[in-house]
Amino acid sequence: MRFHWFLPTTGDGRSIVAGGHGLGRTHGDAEYRPPSVEYLGQIAKAAEQVGFEAVLTPTGTWCEDAWLVTAALTQVTTRLKFLVAFRPGLLSPTLAAQMAATYQRVSGGRLLLNVVTGGETAEQARFGDHLSKDERYARTDEFLSVVRGAWQGGFDFSGTYYDVADARVAAPPEPTPEIYFGGSSGAAGPVAARHADVYLTWGEPPAQVGEKLGWIRELAAREGRTLRYGVRLHVITRDTSEEAWAEAGRLLERIPGGDIAKARKLLSTSESVGQKRMLALHEGFTSGRARDLEIHPGLWAGVGLVRGGAGTALVGSHAEVADLLEEYAAHGASEFILSGYPHLEEAYWFGEGVLPELRRRGLVAKAA
């Protein structure tokens, strides 16, 4: 298993901070933490110290720019990799290839790429992109062909969306950045199969995740490729199960009245198939106890009440969380991108509680 953490570049706090994925930035948290380089640096250094391999940095209107923030954070870390989310179509693929090659040289080879095609027309329009969802995936297919071709050098390409001649970079990136890619629609699957090194999905119950990974695995086999598979989840882990569920209850209680209905109305307009699947996990919930949102033993849908995107959390004792991670692994997942509120403290809870448990089971490498 490989584990990654998350950089909250919309801000952080002791409540669910939705940022661009929901209603607002703070959700009643008076101790809101702005996404300064100093604070994000604390999280990055904590993630590195406790044994995470990389940190995912999101993209979107309400996020700080992922390329710039992570480039700054390479200077305060030594081993940690940065999984930089970006949207193809908002820049030239040859320029993206150049940026990635430069990043690898500046950082000592610590770049990973999270390609986000973009599921919301209104969000894309802010950046001058007016293609339909299926057209965006078709463009991503061409974009990634050009990026990989430019890394090899002397690449010519003529397609529907790009026409480049002799695409190349000054020197190829070393190592070649791995590409992480997600998408639940019929248009997304073939693109993932052709280009992704790691296919990502949000944390539905393990059996549902297994079905989706099976779909991508079959598409990749037709392309003669073998991918790795990852799950994006939140986590609340404590020394006892009771303490973990009490924390889930505290997060639920801090959601202001009326926000659940407002968020559902907003998120129900999403074009994203993955978002629709997340919403279905807490269909009909308006109020109640945290355990009412336990959709699978140890899997809580409460985060998704007000936050779009990844909306489920692993909740339990360190051993129980490790058990559920093993269950996902049994369905084909080997990488996990995790987060929690607040991200600084929760990185330590997982890194000092669950990772040692997984090491004892021989499921992750021993700490260096």
C-alpha angles and dihedrals in degrees: 000000000000122000132204132180132212134247110218098216091169090060136272141238148148092283131057105289107201100180109172091348097071145353104326149320108278113021093207097317109143090189094062111166115213116223096253120162087244094056095040087049089057090054093046092050091047091051091050093047097051095046112266113149099213145352125233114226114198130222132219146092096297097043128088109248108281097213095052098041095048093045087058091048093054085073094060097042133057110192107016117110124217121226099204116200116210139159121244113222094044092082138022114278090226090053090049089052090051093048091051093048091050091047091054092053095045094045100039094250100312102132127114121175126226107193110206112189092191125247102203123074094201092053092048091048090061086067095044095260113135103166121126119253094259090046090053091056091048089052091049088055090057093040094057092046089057094044093054091042092052091052088056092045137230093050122167121192135170118182142138095283106021135041113180133164125206094351109190144139129229091253129355117255116263111239102017106244113250115238120230114196136176137185136135102201127098089250092054100053100068092046091053091048092053101042116015125100090189124025113210131203135175120256108274116156111299097255092053090048089051091054092052093047089050089056092052092042090057093048091048091050089057087056091049091246137126118209136190119233132222139185126214112216144151119233138209110183128167139164089269134027090237092058092049094051090046088057091049088052091051091053090050093049092053094060104105118243113272095018094104092059092043092051093047091052091050097044094044088071091062118122090208115112089203091054091051089053090051092051091051090061093070099028111158098011114134103151140347143096126328091247090060086073096052099119096175128009104293096359115113125194095194098106091061092060090085105005124073123214116032104022108169133083136201105235128187147064118324091262093047092051089049089051092054092048088053088052091055089047089054087060093053106273117133103163128058128192108199139183140169143180114293096019097207097056095037092053087062094045091055097036094049097036114031103026093058089049091052090047090054088054091050093242099121132031119271115263113268 
